[in-house]
Amino acid sequence: MTAPPFPGPERGPAPSPWWDRRAYEDRRPFLLARMRILARLRQAFSDWGFLEVETPILQRSPGNETHLHAFATTLQAPDGAPAPLYLRTSPEFSAKKLLAAGETRIVEFARVFRNRERGRIHHPEFTMVEWYRAHAPYEALMEDCARLLALAAEAGGARAFAHGGRVCDPFAAPERLTLIEAFARHGGIDLDALLPAPGDAPDTAAFARTVAAAGIRTAPDDTFADLFSRVLVERIEPKLGIGRATILCEYPVSEAALARAKPADPRLAERFEFYACGLELANAFGELTDPAEQRRRFTRDMDEKARLYGERYPIDEELIAALAQMPPSSGCALGFDRLAMLAAGARRIEDMLFAPVAQP
């Protein structure tokens, strides 16, 4: 008599598909909150005099940031000739061309796509609210973010945001914290002493020694950007947006490829990120409009992308040309799904999506 096969590990029941009626009913209150929040933000931008625009999802270049990964596709011309295109990772390049064309206050509620990103607070397809103010300082965007946070809370029926054991009052005035202050307060690192003079290369070895002395792991091939990001992720971000939102500002120029330098200290850039409950919600710039400098930064970042990932994305030559005509402007990109998740009290980003992207 043949013995029965050795039993394998017990498996729990397979999770219900998102369209299962019970599973959907559990999520539906979050989805209704999502639509209320979306409608409220749309109304706010209209009240503030913004023109809502729609720009193409298919782009010649998906962006030129080192660690940004895009979805590639091929456009077939009527005669069958192929042309490589990408799904946009942001509507930024098209928006800047519209500023060059003469628009002064625009917003887009954009579907955007990022490869290699999926998890509790990431999704490969998501909604980004991106807006631009011509002839306005980037501090105006800080005020916008604070107002949007409160409006989202009101629409979602939230008196406070809570996530990962952290609580944030969306109606309180945000804290404003520079990167130099954040590195000192939360990492015990004097970033000011480690920043190179404009045009000089950073002393990565000195930075690595300082980071290691602070008890943070390092690797022999770490770049300045690697070390900077590790300190930010491990020591700083978990402490931001607790009690009230945090505006983390004045990044090193090397960590702000699309932002202009601060006139008072050109080692630093006009960039800020907006946090609540330890989550990054928005990323904003005083926009760089120097075509030659933007090309140099894009080329540097694509060289690094080729070294790390063996690929590079083309530079959008129309964007480079448009920058020469673009007025001084400030722009911000806000992850709508994350904001709605906090305002509705959801635990993960897929609770806020009517239909998630299929799993492989």
N, C-alpha and C positions, 0 to 999 in steps of 0.2 A: 504494500500500500504506500503510495507516494505521500510524503509528509507535506502538510500545507506550507505555503511560503512563509518565511519569517515576516511578521507584521512590520510594516513601516511605521514611521512616526505619525501620531494622530494629527489630523488636520482639522482645523475648525471649518465651519461653513464658509463658502466663498462669499465675499461682500456683495451686497445687492447692487445691481447696476444703478447708475444715477437716475434712470428713468423709471425704476421701480416705484409704484405709487406711494408706498409707505416712506421710502427713502426721500422721494421728492416732497412729500407733505412735510417732512421734518425740516427741509431746507427752505420751503416756500416763504416763511416769514422773513428770512434773511434776504430773499430775492425781492420781496415787496419793499423792504427797507432800502435795498440797493436802488430801486427805481425812484423812490422818493428822494433819496440823496442826490441821484443824478439830475433829477428835475430841478432840485433846489440850487445846485451848483450852476446849471445852465442858466437859470433865471438870474442868479447873482452876476454872472459875467455879462449878460444882456443889460442888467441894470447899471453895470459899471462902464458901459459903452464899448464893449468888445464885439467885434465881428466874428461870429462862429464860421470857420472855414472847413473845407474838406480837401485833403491833398492825397496824392496817389500812395497806395500801399506798395506797389512795385517801384523799385528804385534802382538806379545804376550802381549806387553805393549804399550799403546799409549803415554806414558809419565807420569811423576809423579809430575806434578805441581798442587797445590791445586785447582786453579780456572779454570783449563783446562778440558773441557768436550768432551768426545770422542763418536764415534758411535761404538756400539758393534755388533758383528756378531758371527756366529758359523761355524767352519770348520767341515765338515763331512768327516771322514776318509773312505777309501774304504770299511772297514768292518762296517761302520755306527757309529763308536764311535765319540762322539762330542768333540770338543776342542774349548774353547772360544778364540776368536781373536778380534782385534780392527782395525778400519781404522786409519792409522797413523795421528797424529797431526803435525808431522814433520819427516823428514828423518834422524834426528840427531843420533838416536841410531845405525842405520845401517852404517851411515857415520863414526862414531867413530870406529866401528869394522873394516871398511876398512883401517882406519889409523893404527889400531893395526896390520893389515895384511901386511902393508908395503907401502901403497899409501901415498904420501906426499902433493899432491895438487889436490883436487877433488871438483867438483861442480855438483849439481843436480837441474834441473828445475822440481820441484816435485809438483804433485797434492796432497794436504793435506786436512784434514777434521776436522772441529771443530763444535761441537754441541752447541746449545744455543747461536749461534752468527749469527745474520742477521740484516742488517740495511744499512744505506747510505754508510758506509765505511767498512762493514763486510759482509761476505758471508760464508755459511757453507762449501762450497768446493771452494778452491782457489789455486793459483799457488805461491809456495814459491821457491825463489832462495836461495839455501843454499850451502855455500862453506867453505872449510877448508884449512888452511895452516899449515903444520907440521913445527916445529922448527922456528916459526915466532911469534913475539910479537903481541898482539892484536891491537897495533897502526897501523900495516900494513893493518888491515881491515878498519880502518878509512880512509886511503888513497883509498882503493878499493871503499868504499861507495861514496866518493866524485867524483871519476872518473865515476862510474856507473850513478850517478845523471846527470852529464854533457852529457854522451853518450845517455841516455834516452831522454834528452831534444833535442839533435840534431836529433835523429831518429824520434821523435814526432813532430819536427818542432816548438818547443816552445822556445821563447827567455826568458820567465819568467814563473814561476808556480804561479797560483792563485787558492785559495780555501777558502771558508768561509770568504771572505773579507780580507784574508791575502795573501801577495805576497812574493815570494822567488826567488832570482837569482840562478839558478842551476849551474852557471859557477863560482860563487864566492867561495873563500876558506871558508869552514865551520867554524863556531864558535865552540870552545871547552869549555864546561862548566861542572864543577863537580856538583854532587848532593848537596854538602855542599854549594857551591856558589849559586846554583839555589834556594835552600830553603831560603837562606838569601835574595837574590835579589828579588824573586817573591813572597815569602811567609812570609818574616819577621821572619823567624824561624832559630835559631842557632842549626842546625842539629848536628854539630860537638860535642856540649856539651851533646847531648842526646844519642850518640852512645855508646853502652856498650863496655867494654874491651873484647878481644877475650875470648870466653868460658863463659862469663857472660850473664845472661838474661837481656833484655832491661827493663828499668823502664817505663813501659807503662803508668802508672798513671801520671808521670811527662810529658811524651810526650803529653798525652791527655790534660793536663792543658795548655801546651804551644800552642797546636793547637787551643784549644778553645779561648785562649787569642788573637789569630790571627784572630778570627772571623769565624772560620771554624767549622761546626757542628761536634759533637762527640756523641757517644752512650756508655752506660755503659759497653757493652760487646765488645767494640772495642779492637782488638789486635794491636800490633805495626804495623803489615803489613797493617791492615785496615786504620790506621791513615796515614801511609806513602803514601798509594795509593790515599787517598782522597786529601791530599795536592798536590800530583803530578798531579792528574786529574783536580782539580778545579783551582789551582793557577799557576802551572808551565807549563804544556803541551800547553795551549793556547798561551803562550808567546814564544814558541820555533819555530825555523825555519822561522822567519820573517825577510825579507831582504836577508838573506842567511841561509843555512842549519845549524842545531845545532847538535853537538855531545854531548850528555848528558852522562857523564861517572862517574866512581867510585861510584857505588851503595854500600849501606851497604851489608855486606856478607849475612845477613838474607834475602835479596831481590834478591839474585843471586844464586839459588840453584845449578847451573851447572858450576859456574865460580870459578876459584881459587882466593885466597886472594892476595892482593897486598903485596909484600914483605916489602915495606916501611911503610905500615900501614895496618896490618891484620884485622882491623875493616872493611875495605873496600875491594871490589871485583873488579877484572878486567872484568867489564861489561860496555858496552855502548849501548845506543839507538840513532838512527839517525832520525832526524825530518826535515820536510819541510812543511811550511804553517800550523803548529800546528799538523800535522799528523805524527804519528810514522811510519817510513818506514822499519827500520831494528833493529835487536837486536843481539848483538855480545858478545862473551866471550873469555877471556883467559881460556881455558878449564881445568876444574878440572880433574885430573887423579889419585887421591887417592881413591882406591876402598872402603875402610872403611868409609871415610868421605862422599863419595857419597851415600853409603847405609844409613848412618845416616841421611843425608838430605832428601833423598827420603822417609824414614820411618816417619820422622817428618812431612813432607808435606802430606803424605797419612793419618796420624793420624788426621791432621787438616781437610782434605777433608772428612773423615768419620764423624767428628764432625759436619761439616757444611752441607754436602749433603747426608750423610748416605751411601756413597759408597767409594770404594778405588780401585785403579788399581794395578795389580801385578808389582813387580820389575823385570826387565829384567836381569836375572842372567848372561846371556851371555855378556851383556854390562858390568856388574860389573867385570867379569873375563877379558874382553878385556881392560878395563882401566889400568890394571896392565902392559899391553904390549904397550899401546898407547904412542907415543912420545909426548913431550910438543907441544901443538898445539893451534891454535886460530880458531874460527869458527863464521860465521855470517849467519843469516837468514833474507832475505829481502822479503817483501810482494810485489810481482811483480805487481799484479792488482792495488794496490794503486799507485805505482810508475808510471805505465802506465796511470792511470787516471789523475794524475797531468800533465804528459808530453803531453797528448792528449787534455787536457782542458775539460775533462768530469766532471760532477757534482757528480756522484754516481758510485759505483763500478760495478753495474749491466750493466752500459753502456759499460763496457769493456769486458763483457762476451758474447761469441757467443750464449750460451744457459744457462740461470740461472737454479738453482735447483728449482724444482716444489714447489709451496707454499702449505702448508697443507690445 
